[in-house]
Amino acid sequence: MEHSDLLVDWSRAQFALTALYHWIFVPLTLGLTFLVAIMETMYVKTGDEKWKTITKYWMGLLAINFAIGLATGIIMEFEFGTNWSNYSWIVGDIFGAPLAIEGLMAFFMESTFFAVMFFGWDKVSKKMHLTSTWLVAIGSNLSALWILIANGWMQHPVGMEFNPDTARNEMHNFLEVIFNPNAVSKFLHTVSSGYVLASLFVIGISAWYMLKKRDMQFARRSIIVASSFGLIASMYLITTGDQSAYQVARTQPMKLAAMEGLYDGEKRAGIVAFGILNDAKKIGDDIDPFIFRFEIPGALSFLGYHSINAFVPGIDDLFYGNKKHNIISISDKIREGKIAVKALRDYKDYKKENDMPRAAAALKTFRENQKYMGYGYLKDPKEAVPSVALSFYSFHTMVGLGTWFFVLFIITLYYSMINEMHNKKWLQYLALFTIPLGYVAQEAGWITAEAGRQPWAIQDMLPVGMAASNVATTSVMITFWLFAVLFTGLLIAEVKIMLKQIKIGPEGH
């Protein structure tokens, strides 16, 4: 069922709003749970009460973030039914399974032991409390695992078959869905980015205490733990980023081309370390896509295909086709897709008429052209090209900031280990003001992942125009603004509560 462009745009905007606000809270929880568990482990092993004070302080900030992040997550899952009911109908058998497991296993595990962790200090033994803290960390990350398996499947659908009788995709291999390479790389990259953000958060707040010349021992210990954890997470983030790019190159080549502003495919393609796009550039013209760029030769070929001599297709190759490299044009995919859509419609009509020979012929035609059925719902080939500017700048913002975080962890760890961090005001200010940059990098990463695969709700299978619910556009518009006010209020509340707790400090927490 096709919907008006206005309805689809507002539905996309509402879901994007919810996801972006939700992702303000999630990565901090993913990383802070492990940092708190590490700090409590130090307390249990050493018996030093100062480690207990440090643990309880960061645990308090974790609780604030966890509680407020929960609200946005619940709303986002409900939106699959309210705004994207066609999507839920077509792929509910597959997409619903990971979300159900997340709710039944990971979320309940996380919530149950969170209560013990937060309220059980004087009610259970040290070891039992420490076990609960580690189980909260594991549970929160398992929760992310199942959600990212579902998202990874949307990026690269596997382990299912389309049933022409029900017009639904049905799962036939659950393990293939779970171990989808795209989902695995997405999970590892996403959770490690959360560890980096949480480390920046702890370092930045600890640096503020140093600037105020209070709770110095607390600040130094916190920075040592967070810098060590952040440095390891950053190195792992680089590794998983490489694997993620490798998967994108194979399953979403248009996204990779948009991320690098690459229009003309080439061997030994380079990565743009820094560049400014030319707004006048259009598909198929001879205008240089960049006003200015600094490129690392061969790096994109190596990143995407692990070979410096590999050919990387550009937007023009994918749009117009490239026979030399066996790339089919978008127009040809749309043509085959329309044949598949018509054949499916004919098959269902002939079955209703009990004309089985013609139904069988229509089904055969459908099977022959099924691969590109999703393209049959596109009105214009240009719809298959995502926003190059949005993909390019969000990707390079994420990578550039990630590089800075890696450097910052090395510097803060070095000066903390030699007990000189408290004398480096410039570094304390840098650490403090890097906290918001961590959130910018997180949002840029999600924009890269989601905007880069447009116009697809499910890559190459289901355009967003076909996935939306048939509801009144005004209803979506009204709820968009209601959610915007609600989420902004929640964010302001979290910041105010956290600032209040930070000012109180660890000793009076």
N, C-alpha and C positions, 0 to 999 in steps of 0.2 A: 504494500500500500504506500503510495507516494503522498508526501505531505508538503504543505507550502514551505517555501524557503524561510519565511519569517518564523514559523513554528520551529523548524529544525535549528535555526540559528539561536533562538532563545533557549531551546532545550540544551543545546551544546553549551551556551553561556552559563546556564544554571549549574550544569554538571561540572564545568570547568571551575566555576566559583567555589563550589563545595569541595572539589578535589584539592584546589590550591590552598584553601583555608585549612582543610584537614591535614595537608602535608606540612603545615607550619608546626603542628604538634607531634606528629608521628615520629620523625627521625630523632628528635630529642629523647623520646621515650625509649626507642630502640637502643640508643647508645648509652643513655644515662643509667639504664637498668644494669648493664654490664659494669660500668664504672663504679656504681654503688656496690655491686657484688664483689668487685676487686677490693674496694676499700674495707668492706666488712670482713673479707678474708684476712686482710692485714690485721684487723682488730682481734679476730679469733686466734690467729697464729701468735701474735705478740702479746696480747692482753693489755695493750696500751689503750687507756681510756680516751686519749685524744683521737685515735682512729675511730672510736665509737661516735664521738662528737662529730667528726668529719662525715661519717657515714649517714648519721641521722639528719644532718643539715642538707646534704644533697638528696637524700630520700624525701625530705619534705618538699623540695622544689619539684622532684619527680612526680609526687602525688598530685600537685597542682596541675601540672601539664597533662598527666594521664587522665584526670577527671574531665577536663575541658575538651581534650582531644576526642574523648569517647562520643560526645554529642554529635560532632561533625561526621564521624565515621558511620554512626547509625543512620543519619539522614541520607548520606551518600548511598548506602545500600538500598534504602527505600526508593530512591530515585530510579533504580533499575526497573521497578514495577510501575512507578507513576509516569515517568517521562520516556522510558525506553521499553515499553511492554512488548513491542514487536521483536525487539532484540531478545528479550527474556523468553519469548515464545519460541523463536527460531533456534536458540542455542542454550536454552535453560537446562537441558539434560547434561550438558558439558560444563557450562559456566557455573551452574548452581552447585555442583558437587564440591569443588574446592571451597566455596564460600560456606557451605554447610559444615564441612569438616573444620573450617576455621572457627565457626561459632561453637560447635559442639566440643571440640577438643582444645584448641589453643586458647580461645578466649576464656573459657571456663577455668582452664588451668591457671591462666594468668591472673584472673580476677580472684580466684579462691586463695591462692598463695600471696596475692597482694595484701589481702586483709591480715594474714599472719605476719607478713613482713612489716607492715606499717603499725599494727596495733599489738603485736605479740612480743615486744622486747622483754617484758617482765613476766610473760606468761608461758614461754617455752624455753627450752635450753638454747645455749649459744649455737650449738651445731644444728639444731632443728631450725632456728631462725635463719642461719646462714644458708641452709638448704632451701628454705622458702625463698630467700632473696635470689639465689641462683635459678630457681624454678620460674620465678617471675621473669627474669631476663630471658631464659630459654623460651618460655611461653609467649612473650611479646614478639620474639623473633620468629617463632613458629606461626604466629598469627599473620605476620608479614609474609611468610613463605607461601601460605595457601592463597592469599590475596594476589600475590605476584605470580603464582602459577596461573591463576585465572587471567590476569592481565597479559602474561606472556603468551597464553594461548590466543588471545585476541590479536597479538602481534604476529603470531605464526601458528595458525590452526592445524593441529595434528590429532591423531587418535580418534577420528570420528568419520562418519559417513552421512551423506545427505539422503534422506528418505523422501522420494518424490511423492509418495502417497500422503504424507503428513506435512510436507514442506518444512521439515525440521531437520536439524543436524543432530545425530544421535551418537553417543560415545560408544566405541567398540574396543578401545584399548586404554584403560585408565592409567597404566604405567607409562604409556607413551605421552599422555598429557602431563603427568607428574615430571617426567624426565625430559620434557621438551627442552632442547639446548637453549632456546631463546629465554624460556622461563627461568632456567637455572642461572644463566649469566645475569639476567635482570635482577633476580633475588640477591645474588652475591654482591652485585654492584650497588644495589639500592641500600641494603642493610649496612654495608661498609661505609657508605656516604653518611648514614645516620650516626655511625660511630665517630666519624670525623666531626660532624656538627656538635655532638655532645661534648667532645673533647675541647672544641673551640669555646663552647659555652662555659665549661668548668674553668678553663684557663683565663678567659676574659673576665669572669666574675672574681676569680682569685686575684687577678691583676688589679681590679678595682680596690680590693682590700689593701693591697700593697701601696696603691696610690694614696689611700687614706691612712696608711701606716697603722693598721690594726689587724689583729689576728694573723700575724705574719707566719707563724709556724703552720697554721691551718692552710694558708694560701700556698706556701712553698710545697707542702706535701701534696696538696690537690693538684698543683701544676705538674709536679713530677709524674704522678699517676696518669693524668690526662695527656701530657705530652708524649709519654711512652706509648700509651694506648693509641693516641691519635697518629703517631708516626707509623706504627705497625699497620693501622687501618688505612692510612694514606698509601702505603706501599701496596697493600692488597687492593685498594681502590684502583690504582693504576693497572694492575694485572687484570682485574675483572672488567675494567673499561676496555682493555684491548680485546678481551674475549667477547664483550658485548658488541663492539664494532665489527668483529669477525662474523658474528651472527647476523647483524644488520645488513652487511654487504651481501650475504647470501639470500636472505629472505625479504629484505626491504631496500632494494638498491635505490629506489627513488628517494627514500628518506636520507640515505647516505649522501647522494648527490646534492640534495637540498642543504644538508648540514655543512657541506663544504663549498656551496655555491658553484658546483662543477656542472657546466652545461655541455661541453664537448669532452667525451670520454677519451682517455689516453692511457698509454702504458707509462709506468714510472710516475704515476700521478702524485702530486705533492699535497701536503697538508698546509692550509693557510694558517700560519701562526698568528697573524694579525692582518685584518683587511677591512675595507669599507666598500660595501656593495654599491653598484651603480643602479639607481632606481629606474633608469631608462631601459635597462636590459629586458628583452622579451624572448620567449622561446623561439628559436629558429633564426634569429637575426645575427648579425656579425659584430654587434657591440660588445666590448669587453665587459664582462660581468662585474669587474671591480674598478673602482676609482683608484684605489691603492691597495697593495697587498704585499706581505712578506711571507714567502712560501718555503717550506722544508721539502726539497725534492725527493720523490720516491716514497715519502712517508705514508701517504694514503694507500698506495698499492700494498705496502707492507702491512699496514694496520688492518686493511679490509680483507686481504687474501694471503697474508704471510709470505708474500713474494714481491720483491722490489720491482720486478718486471711485469707484474700482473696488469691486465687491462681493467680499468675502472670505468664503467659506463656513466656518462653524464646525463643530464636531464633531457637534452635533445636526442640522444641515442635511445633512451627509454620512451620518449614521446613519439618520435618518428620511426623508430625501429632501426636496427643495424644488422643487416643480413650476414656480414662478415663474422659477427659475434653471436649470431642466432638469437637476436633480440626482436621480439614481435612488437609492432607499434601499438599504441593505445587505441587507435582507430580500428585496427584489426581485432583487438581484444573486445572492443565494444560490439563490433559486428558479430563475432562468435557468441558473445554474451547474449545479444538480442535473439539470436537463433535459439539458444538454450532456454531463454525465458519464454519465448513463444511455444517451443516444443513442450515445455512443462505445462503450460496452460492448455495446450491441445491434448496432452496426455490425460489430464484430469477431466476435461470436457468429454473426451471419447469414452473414458471409463464410466462417466455418469450415463452416457448413452448406451453403455454395454457393447460398444464397438471395439472389441478386443484386438482385432488385427491392426486397425489404425492406431489404437492406443499403444500397441507394442512398437509400431514404427515410430511414433512420436517419442516414446521412451528411448529408443535407440538413438534418435537424433539428439535428444537431450544429453545422453551419456557422452556422445562424441564431442559436444561443445560445453559440457558442464564446467570444465576447468575455469572458464572466464565468465561464468554466469553473473557474478557480481558486477562486472563491467557493463552488463546489459542494462543496468538501471541508471547509468550515468547519461546525462543529457549532452555533455560536451567533453571531448578528450581533455580539455584543460582542467576539468574538475579533478583529474587524477594526479595533478601536480600540487603538492602542499605549498604553503607560504615559504618561499625561499628565505626571505629576510628573517622571519620569525625563527625558522629552524637554524639558520646560520648563526645569528647573534646569540640565541639561547645556548646553543652548543658551545660556542667559543667563550661565552661568559662562564659556563660551568667548568670548562677545561682550564681557562686562565686562572680562575679563583682557586680551583683544586691544586694547581701548581704552587700558588702562594701559600696555601694552608700547609703543604708539605714542608716548605721552607720555614714557615713559622714554627712548626713543631720541633724542627731540628734546633732552631735558635733558642726557644724557650726551654727545651730540655737541657741544652748545654749550660745555659746560665743558671738554671735551677740546680743542676748537679754540682756546680762549683760554688753554689750559694751566693750568686751575684745578681740574681733576678731582681731583688729588692732595690738594687742601686741603679737599675736601667729604666728610668722613667719613660724614655722613648719606646721601649719594648712593651712596657705596661700599657701605654696608650694604644699601641698597635694591636695588642692582644684584645683589649677592650672593644675597640672599634671594628675588629674582625668578626665579632659575633653576628651583627646583621648581615655581613657578607656571606657568612655560612648559610643563612636562610635564602639569600639571593641565589646562591649556587644550587641549593636544593630545588627551588622553584624552577630555575632555568633547566635543570635536568629533567624534570617532569614535563615541561613544555616541549623540550627536544623530543622526548619519547612519544608524547601524545599528538602534538601538532605535526610532527614529521610523518605520521602514518595516515593523515587525512587524505582523502575523504572517507576512510574506512573505519567502521565500527569494528569489523573483523577483517583483517588484511586480505584484500583481493576477493572477498566473499560477500560482504554486506556493507553497503554504503550507509552513512549516518542518516541519509534521507529516507531510507527504507526501515531504519531501526527505531525511529521515534514513535511515540504513542500518538493516537488520534485524539488529542485533547484540544481545548480552546487555547489559542495563543495568549489571550489575555490572562488566563489562569497561570501559565508559565511565567509571564512577565511579572505578575503580582507576587508570586512566590519567589521569583528571583530577587526582587527588592526586599522582601521580608527576610529571606535568608541572608542577604548582604548586611542588613541591619543587625540581625541576630548574631552572625559570625563575627562581625566587627565588634559587637558588644562583648562577646566571649573573649575575643583577643585582647581587648582593652582590660577586661576583668583579670585575665591571666597576668598581663604585664603589671598591673597595679598590685596584685597580690604578691607576685614574685618580688617586685621592687621593695615592697614592705618587708618581706621576709629577709631579703638581702641586707637591708638597712639594719634590721635587728641583729643579724650576724649569727655565727655558729654557737657562740656561748649562750646567747639568750634565746635560741631558736625554740 
